[in-house]
Amino acid sequence: MLQVLRDRLTEDMTAILTQWDCEGVIGSNLIEINEYEEGNGDRAGEKGLLATPIAYQLASERERSPADIAVELADAFRNREEISGIESIEAVDGYVNFYVDEDELTTRTLERILESESAYGQVADSKAAFFEFSSPNIAKPLHIGHLRNTILGDVLGTILETRGYDLVRDNHIGDWGVQFGHLLSEYEKAIENGEDVAERFDADPIDCLLELYQRYGRHEAELENAGREEDLERVRERGRKYFARLEAGEKPLRERWERFHAASCDRFESIYDRLGVTFDTWHGESFYVTEAWTNRLRVQAYERDVAVETANGAYVIPIYDGDCTNVTDPERADVCTDTPDEISSEEDDPEYEAFVLLKRDGTTTYGMRDLATIAYRTEQYDELFYVVGSEQRDYFQQLFAAARKFGYTDARFTHVDYGLIDLPDGSMSTREGRLITAKEVLDQVHDRAFNVVRENNPSLDETTASKIAEGVTLGTVRFENIAKRRTKNTTFDIEQATALDGDTGPYVQYAATRGVNILRKADSDVPDSSDVTTQPLNEYDHQLAVQLARYPLVLQRCEERYDPAPLAQYLLDLAKSFNKFYHENRVLDAAKARERRLILVAATVHVFESAFEITGIPMLEQM
C-alpha cells in the first residue's frame, strides 16, 4: 500500500507542478518516505510517514519562502480528490506532510502480502537482457574477490528478474590470451627439466597450474628487477609464440589447454554449488575465437573502415576523448567516425587512445574478444550487463565506444562496477603468491559459524550443528558481499560477520527463524486479515507493518541503482523491527490481538522468505 500511496501522491504532485508551470522540478523522487513515528496519523506537528521537500526547490524560482509555498501546496493537495489511506495533509517547516491511516495501511499491507505471497514486490514486465558476472580465469582457484563478484552478480540478477527482466546469465570465463601461452610454455619447460608435472597435475590440477603461473611471474619479476631486458623479452616472446600456436589450433597445445580448461571448470563448479549459484551459459573468451566470431570482426574491421594499422603492425580503433561521453546510452552516444586514412598510424598518437584489436603477430587481444561478445550477444539482446570491478571502468568505456564505431549503435550497455573486498590481513597478488581462495574463506566461516551454533544451542548433535553452520556460512558470506554500497571497498571480518548480534547475515537469519518458530507453535491456520481488523494494534505492530510495506519500494530502489545494498539494509531494518515487535508484544497468548499479530508474523515470514530467495540466504528452522 505504501507504494500505491507514494505513486498516487507523486501523480498529484506532478499535476500540481504542471499547473504551476514548474515542470523543471518534476522527477521520480518527489515524495519521500520517513521513519515511522508512533501515532503518525494524529500528530500533525511532526513529519508524516510521507512528505515532500519540493517547496525548498521552488523557493528561489517563485521568490517566496519554502514555508509559504508548502502551505500553498498543502491546500492544492486538499483541493484534489481525497486519497484513501491519507488522514491529513499539513505544511510544517517548509515540508508538506502526509499522515497515513495506520490501521488501514497495516490491514491493506497484510492483505497484499498474504495474497501475493512470493510475488509480493515483483513486477510482470518482460525485458530481455544478457547478464555477465563471476568471470574467473581458468588455471587458478576462485578467490575472495570472485566471491564478491559472484554473489553481487547473482543477487542483482535475481533482483532484476523480480523486476521484470528475463536474463541470460553468462559466466564469461577468462580462458584465452597470452597468459596461457606463458602457462603452456612453463608446463613444457617443467617436462623438459624432468619434473613430474603430469603426475602433479593429475593429483591436483589447479594447485599445479597455479604454481606454474606463479613461477613464471617470479621469473619475469626477477629479470625485470635485474634490468635484464633482452632476457625478459626472450621469455615474453616465448609465451607469445606459444599463444600464437594455440590460437592457430596446434593440436597438442589445444589438447593440453582443454585439460586445463576442464579441470578449472570442475573446480569452479564445486564452489558455485556450495554458493548456490547457477548460470545459463559458460561462454568464455575461447568460444568467440573457436566459433570464428573474432574472425568475423577481423573482416568487418577492414570492410567498415573502423581500424588503423599502426607503425608496428598492430590494428587499433582510435578512441577520442568525446567518444566515451554517454557511450552506454544508444540514444545519447556520439562517437567520432573518422576513416583510417584520416588517422595517424602512430599507436602512441596523443590525439587518441588505441583500442587494440590485433597484436603485431596477428593474435587477438582481450578487447577484440570482448567486441566479439557484443557481436554475438546483440544478435538476440539489445541490453547487455557487465558485472566487473571498478578498476575496469575506463576500459569498458573504451570497449563500448569501439562497439559503437563498429556499428553496434542500438545496444544499451551497463557496466555494474563494484569495489574490492578483502580480509583484514591485506590485499592479494596471485602472481606473487598472496592468494586467499574462496574455499579457504568458506571453510573459515564455517568453522566460526559451527562454534557460534554450538554455543547458542549446545544440545545439538555434531551433524545437525554442521548442517546449520553451513546455512549460517552461506548467510554470512552472501550478506557480507551485498551489505555495503557496491562501489565501496570493504573488509570481510569473519568473526564480526558471523555474530548473531550486529548488522550481520546470521542476525537476520535468527530473526526469520524466530518468526517461523512462532507460526509452528501457533499450531493453527493464519486467519484472513479482513476478519480481525477490530483487534487493537500498538506502535510496534504498526512499525513492523510499515517495514513490510516498504519492501516493493526497496526492490525498486535496488533496480534503479543496480545495487543489492538497499535490500541488505532493509533486511536489517526488518529484523530489528520484528525483534522489537517480539520483545514488546505478546503474540500466542495475547489477550485481544492474537490473530492479528499472527497475521503480522506470517506476513513477516513471507517477506523474509521472498528476500532470502532473492539474496540466496538460507531460511533456517533452528539456529
N, C-alpha and C positions, 0 to 999 in steps of 0.2 A: 504493500500500500504506500510505503514511503516514496518509492519511485514514481508511483502514479501521481501522488500529491505534488512531487517536485516537477514532474513533467507538465502537469496542469498549470502550476504557478509559473513555470517558465513560458508556457504558451501565452498566458495572460500578460506576463511582463513584456514579452515580445510585442504583443498587440498594443500595449500602452506606449512603449517606446517608439513604435512606428507612428502612432498618432501624434507623438511629441516631436516627430522628425529627428529622432536620436538613434537611427539605425546603426550608427558607428560603434555603439557600445553593446550591441546585441551579440550574444555568444552562447556557448553551451553551459557556462557556469554562472548563470545569473542568480541562481538560488543556492545558498549554502546550507549545509546540514550541520547543526551544532550538537554538542554533547547534551544528552538527556538531563533535564533538571526536574526534580520532583514537582508535581503539580503544574507541569508546563502549560496546560490549558487554562489555568486560572491566574497566572502570575504575569500580568502584562508589563510589570516593571523590570523583568529580566528577559534575556534573549529567548526567542521562541525556538522550537526544535528546527524550524526552517526560517531562514532570514535572507535578506539581500542587502549588500552594502553599496548598491549601484548609485545611491544618491551622492556618494563621495566622488564617483567618476563624473557625474553630471554637474557637480557644483561649479567648476570653472567654466564649463560650456554655457551654463544657464545664468552664471553670475549671481548665484544665490547660495545660501548656506546649505550644507547637507541636511541639517535638521528640518529646514523649511521644505526642501524637496522631498524628504522622507514622509512628511505629513501629507503632502500632495499625492505622493504615490500610494500611501495607505488609503486615502479617500478614493483614488482611482480604482484600486482593487475592490473596495467595498461596493462601489457602484456597478461592478460587473456581476455576473451570475454567481450565486453562492456556491462554494465548493464543499462538498460533503467531506467531513473529516477535519475541517478547519473551524475551530471555535471562534477565534477572534483574530483581528489584524490590527497591530499597533505600531506607531512610529516611536522609536526610542533611540535617542542619541545618534541620529542620522541613519539608523537601520530601520528597515521595515521588517517587523517580526510577525511570523505566522504561528499561532498557538494551536496545537492539534487537540482533538478529542482523544484522550488517551485510551479510553475503553474501546472506542471504535477502531483506532489504529491497532490495538492489541488483537481484537477479535478478527478483524479482516486479515491481518498478517498471518495469524494462526490458521485460519481457513485456507488461505492461499498456499501455505506450506504443506498442509496435510493433503490438500487436493493435488498439488503438483508433485509432491514427493521429490524424486531425484531430478525432475525437470525445473525445480524452483531456481530462478535466476538465469535459465537458459533462454536463448532466442532461436527462432526457426529459420533465419535467413540461410541462404546457401551461397557461400563464397569459396570457390576452389582456389587452392594455393599450394605451392611447393615449399616445404619447410625443412631446411638443413640444420642439423645440430649434432653434437658429440664430436664426430670427425677426428678420431685419433690417427696417429701414424702407425703403420704396421712395424713389426720388428722391435717394438717397445711395449712395456706394460702400460696400462691406464694408470695415470697418476692423479693426485688430488685436484689438479686443475681440470682434468677431464670430468671429475665428479661435479664440479661447478657447472661446466658447460652442459653435461648430460642431463643433470637434474633440472637446471634452469630451463633448458630447451624442452624437456619432457613436460614440465608443469605448464610452461607458457603455451605449448602446443595444445594441451588439453583445455586450457582456458579459452583459447581461440576457437576450439571445436565447440565448447559450450556456448560461444557467442556466434555460432552460425557458420564457421569455416569448415570446409571439407578439405583436410590436409593430406598430402602425401609426405610422410616423414622419411627423410633420407639420411642415412649415415654415410656422409661423403668422406670415406677414409682416405688418408694420405698414403698411397701405395705406389707412387711413381715419382721419379725425379732423380737428380744426380746423386742424392744421398744413398740411393740403393745401388748405384754404380760403385760408390765407395764401400758399401757393405759387402757386395759381391766380390770386390777386389780383396778386402780383408779376409773373407772366407777362403778364397783361393790361396792367399798367402799363407794362411794357417795350415792348409793342406800341404803346401809346398814345404813348410817348415816341419812337417812330420807331426803336427798336433792332431789329437783325436777329436777334431771338431765335429765330425759327423756323429760320433757317439755322444758327445756333449749336446748336440742339437736334438738327438732323439730323446735324451733324458730330460732336458728342459729347454725347449727351443727358444723361448723368449729370453731367458737368462743368458743363453749362449749368444744370441743376436745382439742383445743389449751390450754385452761385454765387448763384442767386436766393434760395435758402433762407438763405444767409449774409448776403445783402444785407438781407433782412427782419430778421434777428437784430441786425445792426448798427444799423439804423434804430430798432428797438424799444429797444435799449440806450441810444442817444443821447437819445431822448425821455425815457426813464426817468431817466437821469443828470441831465438838464437840469430835471427836475421838471415837465415839460410834460404834466400828467396828462390834460387834455382831448384834446390831440393824440394822446397814446398810446392813449387809449380809442377814439378815432375810427379809428385804424389797426387796432386789435384787432377792433373791431366790423365793419370791412370784411371781414376774414378770416372772422369768424364767419358773416357773411351769405353769403359765397361757399360755405362748407361747408354751410350750410343748403340752398342751392340745389343743391349737388352731391348731398346726401342725398335731396333731393326728386326727383332724377332729371332735372334740367335737361339736355337733350341735348347742347348744345355743350360744357358743362363736363364732362359724363360722358365724352364722346369724347376730350377733351383729357387727362383723368385716365387714361383707358385707354391712351393713348400713353405717358404717364409710367410706367404700370404695366408695360407690355410691355417697354419699354427697360430698366427696372430689373431685371426678371426675367432678361432675356438676359444682363445683366452679372453678375448673381448666379451664373447657370449656369456661366459661364466660370471663375469661381473655384471653385465646387463641383466641377467636372470636374477641375480641377487638384489639388484636395484629395482626390479620390476619394470624395466624399460624395453620397449619393442620398437622396431622400425618397419616401414613398408618396403623400403629398398635399401640396398647396400651398394650404391654405385660410387665406387672410389674413383680416383683420378685415372687409374688404368683403364676403366671402362670406356672413357671418352677417347682414349688412344687406340685401344684394340678394336673398338667399334667404329673407328675411322671418323669420328666427329672432329678431331683436330685436323685431319687431312682435308675435310670439307672447309674448315676455316682457313687453312693454308691457301686453298684455291680462291676462296672469297676475298682474302686479303689483297690478292692481285686484281681480281675482277672488279672489286668495288673501290679500288684506289684509296685504301684507308691506311696503308702501312708504307714505310720508307725503309730502304736498305741502308744501314749505316756504313761508315767507312771501314769498320772491322768485319762486315759481313753479316751482322745480325739484322733481324727485321723488327721494327718497333712501330707502335702507334704513338704519335705525338699527343701529349695531354697538356693543354694550356691552362693557365690559372682559372679562367672563367668557365672552363668545361665542367668543373665539378659543382658549380652553383646549381642547387635544386636538382641535381642529377638523378635522384631517386624517383622523382615525380615525372611521369611521361608528359604531362601537360605543361610543365614549367621548365623542363630541361632545355638547355640551349648550348650545344657543343659546336666547336669550330670544325668545319668540314673541308678545310683546305686540302687539295690533292697533293700527293707526294712530290710532284715536280716543283711545287712551290715551297717545299720544306727543306731545310738544311739537313744534310745526311750525317752531321756530326752527332753522335749519341749523347755527348755532354753539352749539346747546344743549350745555352742558358734560357732560351725562349720557351722551352717546353720540357716536361718530364717524359722520359722514354718508357712507355709501357711495352716491355719486350715480349714478342711472340715466339720468335725462334732465335736460338743462340747461333753463333757463327759456325758451329759444326752441324747445324740443321736440326738439332734436337729441340723438343718442345719445352716451354717454360711452364711454371706454375700458372702464370697469367693466361697463356694460351689454353691450358686445360680448363681453367675457370671460365673462359669465354665459351669453350665447348659445352660446359654445363648449361650456360644460358641458352645456347643454340638448341640444345636438347630439351630443356625444360619449357622454353617458351613455345614449343610446338603444341603443348597442351595447356599451359598455365600462363596467365598474364600477371600473376603476383608471386614473387619469389622472396622468401625469408632466409636470412643467413644468421645463425646464432654463432658468433665468433667474437673473440676477445677484443677489447678496446684498442690494443696495440696495433690492430689491423685496420683501424678506421680510415687512414689515408689511402691505404691500398684499395679498399673497397670503393672508395670514391673514384679512384682512377679506373678500376675494373668496370664500374657502371658507365663511366664516360666512354671507355673504349667500346663497350657494348652498344651504346648509342651511335657511335661512329660507324659501327659495323651494320647498323640498320635495325637494331632491336629497339625501336622507338616507342612501342606500345606497352612494354612491360613496366610494372611497378616494383622497385627493388626496396627491400628493407633490411638494413644491417642492424641486427639486435646485438649491440655490443655490451660488454659487461666487464667489471673489474676483477682483479685476481683474488683468489682465496689461498691462504697458506696456513700452516701450523705455526705456533709460537716460536718454534726453533729456527725459522728463517726460510729463505727462498730456495728454489730448486735450480739445478742445472743438470740436464740429462747427460750432456757430453762430459761434464766434469765429475759425474758420479754421485751428485747430490740429488737423489730421487726419492720421493715419498709416494709409494704406489697406492692406488685406490684400495687394493686388498689389505694393505697394512692399516690404512685408515679405518676401514670397515671392521677389521679384526680388533683393533684397539678400542673402537667404540663399543663393540660387542662385549669385550671383557669388562669394560667400565659399566655398561648397562646391566650385565649379569650381576655384578656386585650390588648395584642400586636395587635391582629387583629382589635379590635375596635379603638385603637389609630391610626393604619395605614389607616383604612377605616371607619371613624365614621358614614357614611351614611348607613352601613349595618344594617338590622334588626337583632334582637337577635337570631332568629332561624338560619339564614344564617351564622351569625358570629360564632355561636356554632358549626355548621357543619364544617366550615373551621377550627375552632380551634381544632376539633378532628383530622382533617387531619394533622394539624401542630403538634399536640401531637404525633401522630404516627411517623411523620417525625423526630421529635426531639428525641424521645426515641430510635427509631431504629438507627438513625445516631450515637448517643452518644455511643451506645453499640458496634459499629464496628469501631469507628473513631480511637481509639488507637490500636497499635500493640497488638494482642490478649494476649500475655504473660505478658503485663504490668498491674499493678494495676491502677485504675483510679477513680476519684471522679466526680460524676454527680452533677454539679451545675445547678439547674433548671433555674435560672434567666439568666445565661450566655448562656445556651443551647438553649433557646427559642428566642434569639436575631436574628433580621433579618440582622444584620451586624456582621460578625465574622465567625469563622470556625464552622458553625452550620448547622443542617439539614434545618431549615427554610430559611437560606441564599441560600442554594442550591435549595430548592423548589421555592423560589422567582425568581431566575434566570430562571428556567424552565418555570414558569408561564409567565414571560416576553416574552419568545420565542413563547409560544402558542398564546399570545395576538397579537404578530406581524403577525403571519400567519392568525389569524382571521381577522385582519384589512386589510390584503392584498386583501382579497375577490377575489382571482384568483388562478388558479391551479399553482403549482410549475413547472417550465419548466424542460425539460431534461437537465442535466448538460452539455452534449456534445454540446448542441445547443448554448451555451453562453460562450464558452471558450475564446472568444476575449475580453470580458468585463474585464476592468482592476481591479485588486485587490491590496490592500496595505498590510503593515506588520500585521495589526490587523486581516485582513481576513485570511492571511496565518497562523498566530499564532493560530487562532481558528481551522483551518483545521488540523494543526499538532496535536492539542489536540484530535481531533476526530480520527485521525489516530492511536493514542496511545491506544485506547480503547481495542482492542483484546489483545494487549500485557499486559495490566493491568489485564485482566481476567486470562491470562496465569500465571502471577506472583501470583495472589491470589490462584490459584490451586496449584502451586508449593509450596507455603508457608502454605497452609491450613489456610489462613487468609484473611478476607474481608477488612482489613485496607487499603491496596493499592487502593481498589475501592472507599472507602470513601474519601481518599486523592485526587483521580482522580476527583471525583465529585466536590470537592472544586476548583481544578485547572480549570476544565471545566467551572464552574460557574464564576470564576474570568476572564477567557479568554473571555467568552461570554459577561460579563458585560463591559469589556474594549472595545470589538468589538462594542457593542451597544452605548456606550458613545462617541466613537471616530468616528463612521461612521454614515452616513445616509443610511437607508435601503429602506423604502417605497417610499421616494421622492429622491432617489439617481439619479443623472443626467445620469451616464453611467453604473452603476453596479447593478441596482435594481434587475434584475432577478437572477444574480449570487449570490447576497447576500441573496435573498430569499431562494435559494437552500442551502446556508450555514445555515440559520436559520432552515430550515426544517430538514437538516441532524443533527443539534444540538439537536432539539427536539426529533428526533428518538433515539439518543444516550441517552438522559435524560430518555426517556420512557423505554428503554431497561435496563438501570442501576437501575431505580426506581422499575421496575418489579422484578429485582434480589434482591434488598435491602428491598423491601416492603415499600418504601417511597411513599406516595400518590402523584400523579400529580394533582395539584390544578388549576382550571380555574381562580380563583381570590384569592387574599390574602389581 
